Amino acid sequence: MSKIPQTLTIAGSDSGGGAGIQADLKTFQELGVYGTSVITAVTAQNTTGVTDIYPMSSQAVKTQLKAVGSDFEIAAVKTGMLFNPEIIKENAAAVREYGWGNLIVDPVMIAKGGANLLQQEAVEALKVHLLPLALLVTPNIPEAEALTGIAITDSFSRRRAAEKILSLGAEAVVIKGGHGSDPEYAEDYLLQDNGESLLYRSTRVATDQTHGTGCTFAAAVTAQLAKGQELQDAVHTAKQFIQAALSEPLNIGSGHGPTNHAAYKARLEKNREVANIEVFR
C-alpha cells in the first residue's frame, strides 16, 4: 500500500494564520500531501502587521529537525522565515544529514507590513550555506534584488538577477512577479541551471487580500514535487493555486487579508477552470 507523500516546512509561525507554517500546512493539505513542520520563530501578527518576533534557539530548531528527520520519509522540503545565521546553518546541516532532496528555499525577508523577518547578517549565511543545496529558490522582486544587488526594472535585469542567484549554487530560481509594475499581468520567471527558462503570466487580481502569497506559492511547488511532478509543471500548478486563492478572497481582517487556500481544490471538484496561466518559452 503506497504512502501519502510527506513534506516538511521550516518556517515561522503566523498567529494570524495567513502566512508561514500555517499557510504551508494548509497548502499541503489542499494538495494532498502530509505536512510536517519545524518552527523557527513565533510571530505575533495579524493582517495589519507584525507586532513582535520571538526566534527559537538554534538548539530548539536542531531538535525539531532531528525529530522529523529520524522518523519521516520526507520527499520535499520548503524553508521560509529562517531569521538568523545560526538557524540557517542548522537547516543546511540537517538537509545534508538526512539527504533531503527537492529543497525549496523561499528567502523570506520582509513582511507585508514592512517588518524585517531575516537579519541582515543572515542574508550572507543564506547564500553560503543553504542556496547551494536548493533545487529551487523563490524570491519576489525585492528579495531577488537584496540577494543580488541588481535593481530589477525590466526583463533583462530580471534575467541577470536570476543568473546571479543560480551562480550561488541553486539548480533553479523563479522570480515572482507580484511586486512588478505591470498593472495588467503578474509574471513569474523561471530559470534553470541548464539554461531553460519559462515565463508564467496571469492576469493581475485587484485585491489587497495577499498576505502569505509567497509562502503559499512555494509550499504548492513543494507539494507537487513531493508527488513526483516535474519542476516546470510544479511551478505551473503553484501559479494556478495562488491565482485561484487570490481570485476568491476571504476578506478576513482589516489589513492585508490571507489568501483563500481552499479555492484551488474547490474549483477542481466542481470541474471549473482553476486558473488561466499563459506559459512562454
C-alpha positions in Angstrom: 0.0 0.0 0.0 1.5 3.3 -1.1 2.2 6.0 1.5 1.0 9.6 1.2 3.9 11.8 0.2 5.5 13.5 3.2 6.7 17.1 3.2 8.4 19.4 5.6 8.0 23.2 6.1 10.7 25.0 8.1 9.4 28.5 8.8 7.9 30.9 11.3 4.5 30.7 13.0 2.0 33.3 12.0 -0.6 33.9 14.7 -2.9 35.3 12.0 -2.8 32.1 10.1 -2.2 33.6 6.6 1.5 33.0 6.1 4.4 30.9 7.4 3.8 27.5 8.9 0.1 27.8 8.9 -0.2 28.7 5.2 2.2 26.0 4.3 0.3 23.2 6.1 -3.0 24.4 4.7 -1.5 24.3 1.2 0.0 20.8 1.8 -3.4 19.6 2.9 -5.2 21.0 0.0 -2.8 19.5 -2.5 -2.9 16.0 -0.9 0.4 15.6 0.9 1.2 15.1 4.5 2.9 18.1 6.2 5.4 18.1 9.0 6.9 21.3 10.4 9.9 22.9 12.2 9.1 26.2 13.8 12.0 28.8 13.6 10.2 31.7 15.3 6.9 32.6 16.8 5.5 35.9 15.5 2.7 38.0 17.0 1.0 39.3 13.8 -2.4 39.8 12.1 -3.5 41.3 8.8 -2.3 44.8 9.8 1.3 43.8 10.6 3.9 42.1 12.8 3.9 43.2 16.4 6.8 41.1 17.6 9.1 38.2 16.7 10.3 35.5 19.2 13.0 33.4 17.4 13.6 29.8 18.5 17.1 28.9 19.7 19.3 27.1 17.2 19.2 24.1 19.6 15.4 24.1 19.5 15.4 24.1 15.7 18.0 21.4 15.6 16.0 19.1 17.9 12.8 19.6 15.8 14.8 18.8 12.6 16.1 15.6 14.2 12.6 14.6 15.3 11.3 14.9 11.8 14.4 13.6 10.0 14.7 10.4 12.2 11.1 9.3 11.6 9.5 10.6 8.4 10.3 9.9 4.8 10.5 13.5 3.6 10.0 13.8 -0.2 10.3 17.6 -0.4 11.3 20.4 2.0 10.4 24.1 2.0 12.1 26.8 4.0 10.6 30.1 4.8 11.4 32.6 7.6 14.8 31.4 9.0 15.6 34.7 10.8 19.3 34.3 11.7 22.6 32.7 10.6 22.6 30.0 13.4 19.1 28.7 12.3 20.2 28.7 8.6 23.3 26.7 9.4 21.3 24.1 11.4 18.9 23.7 8.4 21.8 23.2 6.0 23.3 20.6 8.3 20.0 18.7 8.5 19.5 18.8 4.7 22.9 17.1 4.3 22.5 14.7 7.2 19.1 13.3 6.2 19.7 13.5 2.5 16.7 15.7 1.8 16.2 16.4 -1.9 13.7 18.7 -3.5 14.7 21.7 -1.3 12.7 24.8 -2.0 14.1 27.9 -0.4 11.7 30.8 -0.1 14.1 33.6 1.1 11.5 35.4 3.3 13.0 38.8 4.3 10.2 41.4 4.8 6.6 41.0 5.9 3.7 42.7 4.1 3.7 45.4 6.7 7.4 46.1 6.4 8.8 44.1 9.4 12.2 42.5 8.8 12.0 38.7 9.0 15.6 38.0 8.2 18.5 39.6 10.0 20.9 41.4 7.6 23.8 39.1 8.6 21.7 36.1 7.8 21.5 37.1 4.1 25.1 36.1 3.6 24.6 32.8 5.5 21.6 32.0 3.3 23.8 32.5 0.2 26.7 30.4 1.5 25.0 27.6 3.4 21.5 27.0 2.0 21.2 28.2 -1.6 23.9 25.7 -2.8 21.6 22.9 -1.6 18.4 24.2 -3.2 16.6 22.7 -6.1 14.6 26.0 -6.4 14.8 29.5 -4.9 11.6 31.5 -5.0 12.3 35.2 -4.3 9.9 38.0 -5.1 11.4 41.0 -6.8 12.6 42.9 -3.7 14.1 39.7 -2.3 15.9 38.9 -5.6 17.3 42.5 -5.6 18.5 42.0 -2.0 20.2 38.7 -2.8 21.9 40.0 -5.9 22.3 43.8 -5.6 20.7 44.1 -9.0 17.7 46.5 -9.5 15.0 44.6 -11.4 13.4 47.1 -13.8 12.8 45.0 -16.9 13.2 41.5 -18.4 16.9 42.0 -19.0 17.7 42.9 -15.4 15.4 40.1 -14.2 17.4 37.6 -16.2 20.7 39.0 -14.8 19.4 38.6 -11.3 18.2 35.1 -11.9 21.6 34.2 -13.3 23.4 35.6 -10.3 21.2 33.6 -7.9 22.0 30.4 -9.9 25.7 31.3 -9.6 25.3 30.8 -5.8 24.7 27.1 -6.4 20.9 26.7 -6.8 19.6 24.5 -9.6 16.7 26.8 -10.5 15.2 30.1 -9.5 11.7 31.6 -10.0 11.5 35.3 -9.5 7.9 36.0 -8.6 6.1 38.9 -10.3 3.6 40.1 -7.7 5.7 43.2 -7.0 6.1 44.0 -10.7 4.9 47.3 -12.1 2.7 45.9 -14.9 -0.9 46.8 -13.9 -2.4 44.1 -16.1 -0.3 41.0 -15.6 1.8 39.2 -13.0 4.7 37.3 -14.4 6.8 34.6 -12.7 10.1 34.0 -14.4 11.8 30.5 -14.0 15.4 30.0 -15.0 17.1 26.6 -14.6 20.9 25.9 -14.5 20.6 24.1 -17.9 19.7 27.4 -19.4 16.0 26.6 -19.9 13.6 29.4 -18.9 9.8 29.8 -18.8 7.6 32.8 -18.2 4.3 32.2 -16.4 1.8 35.0 -16.9 -1.5 35.5 -15.1 -4.0 38.4 -15.1 -3.3 40.6 -12.1 -6.0 40.3 -9.5 -7.1 43.6 -8.0 -7.1 42.8 -4.3 -5.3 43.6 -1.1 -6.0 40.1 0.3 -2.5 39.0 -0.5 -1.0 38.0 2.9 1.0 34.8 2.6 1.1 34.6 -1.2 4.9 33.9 -1.3 4.7 31.2 1.3 1.7 29.6 -0.3 3.3 29.6 -3.8 6.5 27.9 -2.5 4.5 25.4 -0.5 2.5 24.5 -3.5 5.6 23.8 -5.5 6.9 21.7 -2.6 3.8 19.6 -2.5 3.8 18.9 -6.3 7.4 17.9 -6.3 6.7 15.5 -3.4 4.1 13.9 -5.6 6.6 13.4 -8.4 5.6 16.3 -10.7 8.5 17.8 -12.7 9.8 21.2 -11.7 8.3 23.3 -14.6 4.9 21.6 -14.1 5.1 22.1 -10.3 5.7 25.8 -10.8 2.7 26.0 -13.2 0.5 24.2 -10.7 1.6 26.6 -7.9 0.9 29.6 -10.1 -2.6 28.2 -10.7 -3.1 27.5 -7.0 -2.2 31.1 -6.0 -4.2 32.6 -8.8 -7.3 30.8 -7.6 -6.5 31.7 -4.0 -6.3 35.4 -4.9 -9.4 35.3 -7.1 -11.8 34.2 -4.3 -10.7 36.4 -1.3 -11.9 35.6 2.1 -12.0 39.2 3.2 -10.7 38.4 6.7 -9.2 41.1 8.9 -8.8 44.9 8.4 -5.4 44.9 6.6 -3.7 42.6 4.0 -6.0 39.6 4.4 -5.0 36.0 3.8 -5.5 34.2 0.5 -8.1 31.5 0.1 -6.2 28.2 0.3 -9.3 26.2 -0.4 -10.2 27.8 -3.7 -8.0 25.7 -6.0 -9.3 22.3 -4.8 -12.9 23.6 -4.7 -12.7 24.6 -8.3 -11.2 21.2 -9.3 -14.0 19.4 -7.5 -16.6 21.5 -9.4 -14.9 20.9 -12.7 -14.3 24.6 -13.1 -11.2 26.1 -14.8 -8.7 26.5 -12.0 -6.8 29.5 -13.5 -5.8 30.7 -16.9 -2.0 30.8 -16.9 -0.1 31.6 -20.1 3.3 30.0 -20.4 6.1 31.4 -22.7 9.4 29.9 -23.6 
